């Protein structure tokens, strides 16, 4: 079995080693891979749950995700209680066990063939993903579903927020929650991208490397998966040929709103003229 751990412990944080060690006590033949997301970023967590879970992979694959900002209740916490654990099954057989918080289930909620709470304590340790949850993960991994609680209604879970930065890769490319099918710009047309108070001209391209070096491009990216009806979902990216789109747009954070408009404006004669780069 492959177990993919997605958590906000921090890159190369020893917490990954501690959690892996607990899981391997109960699942000694498992292989574990770890993926770090920014602290409290349920949006990034949910995105990678879908990207890993809905794309081709090993036949026996379980995703264990832990990102628990403890924002479900603003009052003081008793016994380190946090958001509850959930279970999901995807059409390709991938099993998902993780905290139901924010957007962690948003990208898969309409794909899952089963979606349930898990009856396991929500408090009792500051490090629940090491001390409490591995027992449930191991049980589910061995097809023991005794811990399954009530079914979750996808309609009660938050939708994927539109037009947001969802990931910043190692090259500074900005993955977004803008689906390719929602884009109406003409290929090779000029657009204006705005994140916060930073604005930049860009070129819309239907193929990344058609844009000359030194230009910001808005283009279909490498991430996506099949929709429930089988049609492909693909997400748009902003990238800067020969540089970093992240730096170009003022070092945005995951979850920041992205506004894209046509790079043309009305002229006084009633025609259109090109906007210059800010």
HELIX and SHEET records of a PDB file:
HELIX    1   1 UNK A   14  UNK A   26  1                                  13    
HELIX    2   2 UNK A   42  UNK A   53  1                                  12    
HELIX    3   3 UNK A  128  UNK A  131  1                                   4    
HELIX    4   4 UNK A  133  UNK A  141  1                                   9    
HELIX    5   5 UNK A  154  UNK A  156  5                                   3    
HELIX    6   6 UNK A  180  UNK A  182  5                                   3    
HELIX    7   7 UNK A  208  UNK A  210  5                                   3    
HELIX    8   8 UNK A  245  UNK A  248  1                                   4    
SHEET    1   A 7 UNK A  31  UNK A  36  0                                        
SHEET    2   A 7 UNK A   2  UNK A   7  1                                        
SHEET    3   A 7 UNK A  61  UNK A  66  1                                        
SHEET    4   A 7 UNK A  95  UNK A  99  1                                        
SHEET    5   A 7 UNK A  85  UNK A  89 -1                                        
SHEET    6   A 7 UNK A 114  UNK A 118 -1                                        
SHEET    7   A 7 UNK A 148  UNK A 151 -1                                        
SHEET    1   B 7 UNK A 165  UNK A 168  0                                        
SHEET    2   B 7 UNK A 174  UNK A 179 -1                                        
SHEET    3   B 7 UNK A 232  UNK A 240 -1                                        
SHEET    4   B 7 UNK A 216  UNK A 226 -1                                        
SHEET    5   B 7 UNK A 198  UNK A 205  1                                        
SHEET    6   B 7 UNK A 190  UNK A 195 -1                                        
SHEET    7   B 7 UNK A 258  UNK A 262 -1                                        
SHEET    1   C 2 UNK A 264  UNK A 266  0                                        
SHEET    2   C 2 UNK A 272  UNK A 274 -1                                        
END                                                                             
